[in-house]
Amino acid sequence: MKQYSAWKVFKNGLTGQKDWGRAWRDPEPKQAYDIVIVGGGLHGLATAFYLAKNHGLKNIAVLEKGWIGGGNAGRNTTIVRSNYMMPGNRQFYEHSLQLWEELSHELNYNVMFSQRAHVALFHSPGARDAYARRYNTMRLTGSDGELWGLEQLKNEIPHLNYNDARFPITGAAVQRRAGTARHDAVAWGYARAADQLGVDIIQNCEVTAVRRDGGRVHALQTSRGEIKAGKVGFAVAGNTTRLWQMADLGNLPIESHKLQAFVSEPLKPLLDHVVVFGVGGAHFYISQSDKGGMVFGGDLDWYKSYAQRGNLPIVQDTCEAAMSILPCLGRVRLLRHWSGVMDMTMDGSPFICKTPLKNLYLNAGWNYGGFKASPASGWYFADLIANDRPHEFIEHFSLDRFTRGVIIDERGAGPDPKLHG
Ligand SMILES: Cc1cc2nc3c(=O)[nH]c(=O)nc-3n(C[C@H](O)[C@H](O)[C@H](O)COP(=O)(O)OP(=O)(O)OC[C@H]3O[C@@H](n4cnc5c(N)ncnc54)[C@H](O)[C@@H]3O)c2cc1C
């Protein structure tokens, strides 16, 4: 496998782009692996990469029912931030952001991470105070954060609706190191780097049954035959409850909901930040892609489903939110919209943990914030699988936190999965 470099880009530009070769192999599945990760999204691919890179493990496979990055990995609005306050979340997401800052070099693949600042608008003194508490906590624990008053906000982002918005904008909480990345490049970068370390990435390979031998997983039945596994990790996002039931483990505290995203026709540079607001039942986030499209999204579709498509009322709701904050978008045409299946938990926080089966490990419950988490999620899930014990940063991401009453409800929304955005 070739290293990418500026010289290679130049040379291939002169020779008709014929000398690139495959980015990763397309192997036939073996009969047995030491470790099998189910799910070729960002979390599965990152886990396989760090298992090989950080722990020197070999004989690993990633099984993906479709193509890698075809799930939420390639459907999200690509916001990366670490503006978390709760113990358990704070260190984890900050480590993730630090991994993002080096990811293109680490993978030798340009993931187009753009630190353009995450700007969370506030609309009342109460909201400002809540943000001040959260962003001060972030600063005290080694992250970055600042509060902007109205004048600074107007200077930085002049196009927002400062005149007659239904909820007047009074300022913003800002994390400058936050930003966006190119989502499918992250999937391809992890896949290529994992493949170089010997990981078999097997696409079009759906797990259809989990064969148990008492308290262990013995093998996985797949659409490409039975595969034996020493250890198994589930990283299947919105399909977690399906896999969990295949393992005969009952129900999980997860509901699968769908979330839509939207992109407009390309525009000249308009917005150089990620702008977010949430007030009075409305929730909205927007940024501009490198191609110029306005990329935005809002709330969940608010009913449970495994379908990767959304409904029209949310299109209207999200476009109304867009108009309330950026009225200049009124005559811009929508290019496409799509949906992904979100694994929403009761407290809005994830699971990276052991399970009732001795050699089965769970990575799930990313709600709709799992893109930014993917480097740290892979890092700590690999650590858990390799050492069979959770690192202190993920100790609270366990299944029994609900029986112990140690929930991590960052949003303070209570035990209703669809309220945790
Ligand atoms: C519209 C939208 C906007 C979002 N915006 C953001 C954002 O701005 N910032 C952010 O941080 N997060 C965001 N997210 C959330 C983020 O995309 C997800 O939390 C994250 O991608 C989930 O992890 P993953 O990439 O591993 O999941 P996926 O890419 O869904 O990977 C799971 C894989 O498992 C495979 N699979 C399922 N069942 C089986 C089976 N039986 N056998 C084999 N393979 C199987 C699936 O095909 C899939 O490829 C958004 C999500 C959506 C849908």
The ligand as a Tripos MOL2 file, in Angstrom:
@<TRIPOS>MOLECULE
LIG
   53    58     1     0     0
SMALL
NO_CHARGES

@<TRIPOS>ATOM
      1 C1        -28.4350   13.0950    9.8160 C.3       1 LIG1
      2 C2        -27.3760   12.8610   10.8600 C.ar      1 LIG1
      3 C3        -26.6340   13.9370   11.3340 C.ar      1 LIG1
      4 C4        -25.6630   13.7170   12.3070 C.ar      1 LIG1
      5 N1        -24.8580   14.7480   12.6770 N.ar      1 LIG1
      6 C5        -23.8340   14.5470   13.5380 C.ar      1 LIG1
      7 C6        -22.9270   15.6000   13.8160 C.ar      1 LIG1
      8 O1        -23.0270   16.6900   13.2690 O.2       1 LIG1
      9 N2        -21.9360   15.3670   14.7110 N.ar      1 LIG1
     10 C7        -21.7940   14.1700   15.3350 C.ar      1 LIG1
     11 O2        -20.8970   14.0280   16.1590 O.2       1 LIG1
     12 N3        -22.6140   13.1160   15.0390 N.ar      1 LIG1
     13 C8        -23.6220   13.2790   14.1530 C.ar      1 LIG1
     14 N4        -24.4590   12.2450   13.8190 N.ar      1 LIG1
     15 C9        -24.2860   10.9680   14.5110 C.3       1 LIG1
     16 C10       -23.2040   10.0590   13.9400 C.3       1 LIG1
     17 O3        -23.2700   10.0330   12.5360 O.3       1 LIG1
     18 C11       -23.3910    8.6530   14.5070 C.3       1 LIG1
     19 O4        -23.5260    8.7080   15.9150 O.3       1 LIG1
     20 C12       -22.2140    7.7430   14.1860 C.3       1 LIG1
     21 O5        -21.8890    7.7980   12.8240 O.3       1 LIG1
     22 C13       -22.5910    6.3120   14.5880 C.3       1 LIG1
     23 O6        -21.4900    5.4610   14.5480 O.3       1 LIG1
     24 P1        -20.9960    4.6640   13.2390 P.3       1 LIG1
     25 O7        -20.3470    5.6280   12.3000 O.co2     1 LIG1
     26 O8        -20.1680    3.5440   13.6760 O.co2     1 LIG1
     27 O9        -22.3950    4.1610   12.6690 O.3       1 LIG1
     28 P2        -22.7650    3.5890   11.2340 P.3       1 LIG1
     29 O10       -22.0410    4.2800   10.1490 O.co2     1 LIG1
     30 O11       -24.2570    3.5430   11.1520 O.co2     1 LIG1
     31 O12       -22.1370    2.1320   11.3230 O.3       1 LIG1
     32 C14       -22.8260    0.9790   11.7160 C.3       1 LIG1
     33 C15       -22.6610   -0.0220   10.6030 C.3       1 LIG1
     34 O13       -23.1430   -1.2760   11.0460 O.3       1 LIG1
     35 C16       -23.6270   -1.9310    9.9010 C.3       1 LIG1
     36 N5        -24.5040   -3.0390   10.3270 N.ar      1 LIG1
     37 C17       -25.7170   -2.9530   10.9100 C.ar      1 LIG1
     38 N6        -26.2220   -4.1800   11.1230 N.ar      1 LIG1
     39 C18       -25.2940   -5.0620   10.6700 C.ar      1 LIG1
     40 C19       -25.2510   -6.4710   10.5850 C.ar      1 LIG1
     41 N7        -26.2620   -7.2370   11.0190 N.pl3     1 LIG1
     42 N8        -24.1390   -7.0570   10.0610 N.ar      1 LIG1
     43 C20       -23.1040   -6.2980    9.6100 C.ar      1 LIG1
     44 N9        -23.1110   -4.9480    9.6410 N.ar      1 LIG1
     45 C21       -24.1980   -4.3320   10.1640 C.ar      1 LIG1
     46 C22       -24.3770   -0.8400    9.1520 C.3       1 LIG1
     47 O14       -24.5710   -1.1730    7.7860 O.3       1 LIG1
     48 C23       -23.4730    0.3480    9.3590 C.3       1 LIG1
     49 O15       -22.5960    0.5650    8.2670 O.3       1 LIG1
     50 C24       -25.4470   12.4130   12.8460 C.ar      1 LIG1
     51 C25       -26.1860   11.3450   12.3450 C.ar      1 LIG1
     52 C26       -27.1440   11.5460   11.3470 C.ar      1 LIG1
     53 C27       -27.8940   10.3870   10.7890 C.3       1 LIG1
@<TRIPOS>BOND
     1     1     2 1
     2     2     3 ar
     3     2    52 ar
     4     3     4 ar
     5     4     5 ar
     6     4    50 ar
     7     5     6 ar
     8     6     7 ar
     9     6    13 1
    10     7     8 2
    11     7     9 ar
    12     9    10 ar
    13    10    11 2
    14    10    12 ar
    15    12    13 ar
    16    13    14 ar
    17    14    15 1
    18    14    50 ar
    19    15    16 1
    20    16    17 1
    21    16    18 1
    22    18    19 1
    23    18    20 1
    24    20    21 1
    25    20    22 1
    26    22    23 1
    27    23    24 1
    28    24    25 2
    29    24    26 1
    30    24    27 1
    31    27    28 1
    32    28    29 2
    33    28    30 1
    34    28    31 1
    35    31    32 1
    36    32    33 1
    37    33    34 1
    38    33    48 1
    39    34    35 1
    40    35    36 1
    41    35    46 1
    42    36    37 ar
    43    36    45 ar
    44    37    38 ar
    45    38    39 ar
    46    39    40 ar
    47    39    45 ar
    48    40    41 1
    49    40    42 ar
    50    42    43 ar
    51    43    44 ar
    52    44    45 ar
    53    46    47 1
    54    46    48 1
    55    48    49 1
    56    50    51 ar
    57    51    52 ar
    58    52    53 1
@<TRIPOS>SUBSTRUCTURE
     1 LIG1         1 GROUP 0 **** ****
